[in-house]
Every structure is written in structure tokens, then in C-alpha cells.
Amino acid sequence: MKNITQEQADVIGEIANICTGTAATTLSLITNHPTNITTPRVAVLANEESLTSDDRILIKVPYTKGIDGTNLMVLQISDALIIANLMMGGDGTDTSQMQIDDLTLSAISEAMNQMCGSIATSMASILGVPTDIGYPLINSKYKKTFDIPEELCNGTDIVRVTLRLTVENLIDSELIQLYPISIVRQILKQEDI
């Protein structure tokens, strides 16, 4: 049936949980608001239909060292706008006049860059392999900056890790990470699972 067992997927979920814990600390520092990312829910999917959702943005995180491939983070547009507002000096309470444009994309990209950098550092520590990422790229219905990676939409197994994201009383939502089977196998090999 599937090429990834639930036990293996749970290992990925636990690694993602540890790594995104450091990302939460980073996000807290750059938004100056208490932030938490917890409670992973892990699923093995044969396809990821939510990639086409209009109310989400996709963040492509290419690995440049330690792991070969890319993974994808999925964030609600409303949450992304709050994060961008906080990074641009707002209080995050009113984003009704904001939209995804070059300015907000730049702020979101920088937030994701710092968060994903901390994730890569944690991943390197867990796996015992120097790991690094390229600059995250963002895609939404408003601006297409990359094509969905082939390995995430060709019907092969994907591990989806859904985490609860809270930013003080401004955000209580979900952050989704998608790991294609190629990256899952590399991580499991490093972990000797």
C-alpha cells in the first residue's frame, strides 16, 4: 500500500516537532510576541490536494547541504499577514487592509528564512550531519514564484506533519510541513530507523 509505515512517519513527526520548537523561539523573537508550535499530527498521504488551496501560501524550503531535496510548509494566508504585520511594526490586530504583495511577501520570506534556518540547525544536531537550506520561496494565488516540486505532486508518498501554531492571542492555527518520500528515507537512514 504505502512505502512509509506509520512508525516511520511518527519518527518524522517527532523530528519535525523538535525542529519547529526552535522555529517557534525564532518567530517569537522576530515578532516580539510569545509563540508556540506544538502537538504534531502525522499522516502518510499518497497525494496532497491542499496544495491548490486559495487560502494558503506555500513555502518551498530547498536543502543545500546534508539532505538532498526540498520540503514544503503550508501556512494560512491570514496567519502570514499577521506575521508580516508584526514584522513591519504593526500590532497584528487589524490586517483587513493588507494583501499579499511584494512588501508582505518580503516580510513573510524573511520570517520563514529565519525560522527554516533554525529548523536546519536543529536537524543537523539531530541527524549528526551538517545541514543547510537555501532561501525559502513563497507561492500563493497572488504570486507564483515556483512550481510545485515534482516529488510532492506525482502521487508518491508524502508525510504530512500538522502542528498547532499560536502567536499570543493573535494566531491559533495550523502550520503544515510536507516531507516527500525521498527526504523521509534520508532522515530515517541517518536515524537508523
C-alpha positions as CSV (number, residue, x, y, z in Angstrom):
1,M,0.0,0.0,0.0
2,K,2.2,2.8,1.2
3,N,6.0,3.0,1.2
4,I,6.2,4.6,4.6
5,T,5.0,2.9,7.7
6,Q,3.1,4.8,10.4
7,E,6.0,4.2,12.8
8,Q,8.5,5.7,10.4
9,A,6.1,8.7,9.9
10,D,5.9,9.2,13.6
11,V,9.7,9.4,13.7
12,I,9.5,12.2,11.1
13,G,6.7,13.9,13.2
14,E,8.8,13.8,16.3
15,I,11.9,15.3,14.5
16,A,9.6,18.0,13.0
17,N,8.2,18.7,16.4
18,I,11.7,19.2,17.9
19,C,12.9,21.3,15.0
20,T,9.8,23.6,14.9
21,G,10.2,24.2,18.6
22,T,13.3,26.1,17.8
23,A,11.5,27.8,14.9
24,A,8.8,29.0,17.4
25,T,11.5,30.6,19.5
26,T,12.8,32.4,16.4
27,L,9.4,33.6,15.4
28,S,8.8,34.8,18.9
29,L,11.9,36.9,18.7
30,I,11.2,38.5,15.3
31,T,7.5,39.3,16.1
32,N,8.1,40.2,19.8
33,H,5.1,38.0,20.8
34,P,5.0,34.7,22.7
35,T,4.9,31.9,20.1
36,N,4.4,28.2,20.3
37,I,4.4,25.4,17.8
38,T,3.2,22.1,19.3
39,T,1.2,18.9,19.1
40,P,2.2,17.3,15.8
41,R,-0.4,15.2,13.9
42,V,1.3,12.9,11.4
43,A,-0.3,11.3,8.3
44,V,1.1,9.4,5.3
45,L,-0.5,10.6,2.1
46,A,-0.4,9.4,-1.5
47,N,-1.3,12.9,-2.7
48,E,-1.6,16.4,-1.3
49,E,-4.7,18.0,-2.7
50,S,-4.5,21.0,-0.4
51,L,-1.6,22.4,-2.4
52,T,-4.0,24.2,-4.6
53,S,-6.0,25.9,-1.8
54,D,-6.6,29.6,-2.3
55,D,-6.4,30.5,1.4
56,R,-2.9,29.2,2.0
57,I,0.6,30.1,0.9
58,L,3.3,27.5,0.2
59,I,6.8,28.0,1.4
60,K,9.4,25.9,-0.5
61,V,12.4,25.0,1.5
62,P,15.3,23.7,-0.6
63,Y,18.1,21.8,1.3
64,T,21.5,22.7,0.0
65,K,23.6,20.6,2.4
66,G,23.1,17.4,4.4
67,I,19.8,16.4,2.8
68,D,19.1,16.2,-0.9
69,G,15.7,17.6,-1.9
70,T,13.1,20.1,-0.7
71,N,10.1,20.2,1.6
72,L,7.1,22.4,1.7
73,M,5.5,24.4,4.5
74,V,1.8,25.4,4.2
75,L,0.5,28.5,6.1
76,Q,-2.9,30.1,6.2
77,I,-2.8,33.5,4.3
78,S,-4.5,35.2,7.3
79,D,-1.7,34.0,9.6
80,A,1.0,35.0,7.2
81,L,-0.5,38.6,7.0
82,I,-0.5,38.8,10.8
83,I,3.2,37.7,10.9
84,A,4.1,40.2,8.2
85,N,2.1,43.0,10.0
86,L,4.1,42.3,13.3
87,M,7.4,42.3,11.4
88,M,6.5,45.7,9.9
89,G,5.8,47.3,13.2
90,G,2.1,46.7,13.5
91,D,0.3,45.1,16.4
92,G,-1.2,42.3,14.3
93,T,-4.8,43.1,15.3
94,D,-6.0,44.6,12.0
95,T,-4.9,43.1,8.7
96,S,-8.1,43.9,6.8
97,Q,-6.4,46.4,4.6
98,M,-3.4,44.2,3.9
99,Q,-2.9,41.8,1.0
100,I,-0.2,39.5,-0.3
101,D,2.0,41.9,-2.3
102,D,5.8,42.4,-2.7
103,L,6.1,44.1,0.7
104,T,4.3,41.5,2.7
105,L,5.9,38.6,0.7
106,S,9.3,40.1,1.6
107,A,8.4,40.2,5.3
108,I,7.0,36.7,5.2
109,S,10.0,35.4,3.3
110,E,12.4,36.8,5.9
111,A,10.4,35.3,8.8
112,M,10.4,31.9,7.0
113,N,14.1,32.2,6.2
114,Q,14.9,32.7,9.9
115,M,12.5,30.0,11.1
116,C,13.7,27.5,8.5
117,G,17.4,28.3,9.3
118,S,16.7,27.4,12.9
119,I,15.0,24.2,11.7
120,A,18.0,23.3,9.6
121,T,20.3,23.8,12.6
122,S,18.2,21.5,14.8
123,M,18.0,18.9,12.0
124,A,21.8,19.0,11.8
125,S,22.1,18.4,15.5
126,I,19.5,15.5,15.5
127,L,21.0,13.8,12.4
128,G,24.6,14.5,13.2
129,V,25.1,15.8,9.6
130,P,25.8,19.4,8.7
131,T,22.5,20.6,7.2
132,D,21.7,23.9,5.4
133,I,18.9,25.4,3.4
134,G,18.5,27.8,0.5
135,Y,16.4,30.9,0.8
136,P,12.7,29.9,1.1
137,L,10.5,30.7,-1.9
138,I,6.8,31.6,-1.4
139,N,3.9,30.7,-3.6
140,S,0.3,31.8,-3.4
141,K,-2.6,32.5,-5.8
142,Y,-1.4,36.1,-5.8
143,K,2.1,35.5,-6.9
144,K,3.6,32.3,-8.4
145,T,7.3,32.2,-7.6
146,F,7.9,28.5,-8.1
147,D,6.3,25.3,-9.5
148,I,5.2,22.7,-7.0
149,P,8.2,20.2,-6.7
150,E,7.6,17.1,-8.8
151,E,8.3,14.9,-5.9
152,L,5.4,16.4,-3.9
153,C,2.7,16.0,-6.6
154,N,3.4,12.9,-8.6
155,G,1.4,10.5,-6.4
156,T,4.3,9.2,-4.3
157,D,4.1,9.0,-0.5
158,I,4.3,12.3,1.5
159,V,4.5,12.6,5.2
160,R,2.3,15.5,6.3
161,V,3.0,16.9,9.8
162,T,0.4,19.3,11.0
163,L,1.4,21.4,14.0
164,R,-0.6,23.9,16.1
165,L,0.8,27.4,15.7
166,T,-0.1,30.1,18.3
167,V,1.2,33.6,18.4
168,E,-0.1,35.2,21.7
169,N,-3.8,35.9,21.2
170,L,-3.4,36.8,17.5
171,I,-2.9,33.3,15.9
172,D,-4.3,29.9,16.8
173,S,-4.0,27.9,13.7
174,E,-2.1,25.2,11.9
175,L,1.3,25.0,10.3
176,I,1.8,22.1,7.9
177,Q,5.1,20.6,6.8
178,L,5.2,18.2,3.8
179,Y,8.1,15.8,3.5
180,P,8.4,13.8,0.3
181,I,9.4,10.2,0.5
182,S,12.9,11.0,-0.8
183,I,13.7,13.2,2.2
184,V,11.9,10.8,4.6
185,R,14.2,8.0,3.5
186,Q,17.3,10.1,4.0
187,I,16.2,11.2,7.5
188,L,15.3,7.6,8.5
189,K,18.6,6.4,7.2
190,Q,20.5,8.9,9.3
191,E,18.4,7.9,12.3
192,D,19.0,4.2,11.6
193,I,15.3,3.5,11.8
